[in-house]
Amino acid sequence: MPDRPPPAPPALSDVALRETLDLLGQVVASMSARIDKQGEQIEAMAKAVEKTRSAAKRTEQQTDPAAYARFIGTEVETALDGVLDQFAAAIRAIRSDHETTAVRLKELEQAEEATLERLRRELDAAARWRRQVPWVWAGAVSTAIVVTAVLRGLV
């Protein structure tokens, strides 16, 4: 058997050809409309993805530990600046008072030493006087006896 090409389909009539072309046009138009809708959906999805990316980027920036730490540090510094300045002023005042007190304490110690030295000298002088009192009494009694004897001898 010789190879024969399969028989060709019968040719379409003009009316059938027009109907086929019309159907093909409708199919192409329908496919074009669907592709346009899908393009619009793809664009909408791309916009949504871009918004999501932007929101994620902002969230990442807001939750960045280093940035958040800087923000907290700035806020804490702002809140504590006045208090720390007051503490520094109080420390300076305490230091000044301490220095003044140290100087005055040194002066008081010197005054106390001077007073104690003066009291020691006075006590030594009083002790010397107490040691001399019996001699003064002896001299007074001796003088009284001598004066009495001289006066009796004159009388």
C-alpha positions in Angstrom: 0.0 0.0 0.0 1.3 3.2 -1.1 1.4 6.1 1.4 -1.3 8.5 0.6 -1.8 11.7 2.3 -5.0 11.8 4.3 -7.9 13.3 2.5 -8.2 17.1 2.9 -11.2 18.3 4.9 -13.9 19.9 2.8 -13.5 23.6 2.1 -15.7 25.9 4.2 -18.3 28.0 2.6 -18.1 31.8 2.9 -20.8 31.9 5.5 -19.2 29.2 7.6 -15.8 31.0 7.2 -17.4 34.3 8.3 -18.9 32.6 11.3 -15.6 31.0 12.2 -13.8 34.3 11.9 -16.5 36.0 14.0 -16.1 33.3 16.6 -12.3 33.6 16.5 -12.6 37.4 16.9 -14.9 37.0 19.9 -12.5 34.5 21.4 -9.6 36.9 20.9 -11.6 39.8 22.3 -12.6 37.7 25.3 -9.0 36.6 25.8 -7.8 40.2 25.5 -10.4 41.4 28.1 -9.3 38.6 30.4 -5.6 39.5 29.9 -6.4 43.1 30.6 -8.2 42.2 33.8 -5.3 40.0 34.8 -2.9 42.9 34.0 -5.0 45.2 36.2 -4.9 42.5 39.0 -1.2 42.1 38.6 -0.7 45.9 38.9 -3.0 46.0 41.9 -1.0 43.2 43.4 2.3 44.9 42.6 1.0 48.1 44.3 -0.1 46.0 47.3 3.4 44.3 47.4 5.1 47.7 47.2 2.9 49.0 50.1 3.7 45.9 52.0 7.4 46.4 51.4 7.2 50.0 52.4 5.3 49.1 55.6 7.8 46.4 56.3 10.7 48.8 55.8 9.1 51.4 58.1 8.4 48.6 60.7 12.0 47.5 60.4 13.2 51.1 60.9 10.9 51.5 63.9 12.0 48.2 65.4 15.7 48.6 64.7 17.2 48.0 68.2 20.0 50.5 67.6 17.6 53.3 66.6 15.2 52.4 69.4 18.1 52.5 71.9 19.2 55.9 70.6 15.6 57.1 70.9 15.3 55.8 74.5 18.7 57.2 75.3 17.7 60.6 74.1 14.4 60.5 76.0 16.1 59.3 79.2 18.8 62.0 78.8 16.2 64.7 78.3 14.2 63.5 81.4 17.2 63.2 83.6 19.3 66.2 82.6 17.6 68.5 85.1 17.8 66.0 87.9 21.5 65.3 87.1 22.3 69.0 87.0 20.6 69.3 90.5 22.7 66.4 91.8 25.9 68.0 90.4 25.0 71.3 92.0 24.3 69.5 95.3 27.6 67.7 95.1 29.5 70.9 94.5 27.7 72.5 97.4 28.5 69.5 99.7 32.2 69.7 98.6 32.3 73.4 99.3 30.7 72.9 102.7 33.1 70.0 103.4 36.1 72.2 102.6 34.7 75.1 104.7 34.0 72.6 107.5 37.5 71.2 107.3 39.1 74.6 107.5 36.9 75.6 110.4 37.6 72.3 112.1 41.4 72.9 111.7 40.9 76.4 113.2 39.0 75.0 116.1 41.6 72.3 116.7 44.3 75.1 116.7 42.2 77.2 119.1 41.6 74.2 121.3 45.4 73.4 121.4 46.1 77.1 122.2 43.5 77.0 125.0 44.8 73.8 126.4 48.4 75.1 126.3 47.2 78.3 128.1 45.4 76.2 130.7 48.5 74.0 131.2 50.6 77.2 131.8 48.0 78.5 134.2 47.9 75.2 136.1 51.7 75.1 136.2 51.7 78.7 137.6 49.0 77.8 140.1 50.9 74.7 141.1 54.1 76.8 141.6 52.0 79.3 143.6 50.6 76.4 145.8 54.2 75.2 146.4 55.2 78.7 147.4 52.1 79.4 149.7 53.7 77.6 152.7 56.9 79.7 152.3 54.8 82.9 151.9 53.0 82.0 155.2 56.2 81.1 156.8 57.7 84.4 155.7 54.5 86.3 156.9 54.6 84.5 160.3 58.4 85.2 160.5 57.9 88.8 159.6 55.1 89.1 162.2 57.3 87.5 164.9 60.2 89.8 164.0 58.0 92.9 164.0 56.4 91.9 167.3 59.9 91.3 168.8 61.2 94.6 167.5 58.1 96.5 168.7 58.4 94.9 172.2 62.0 95.8 172.3 61.1 99.4 171.6 58.4 99.6 174.1 
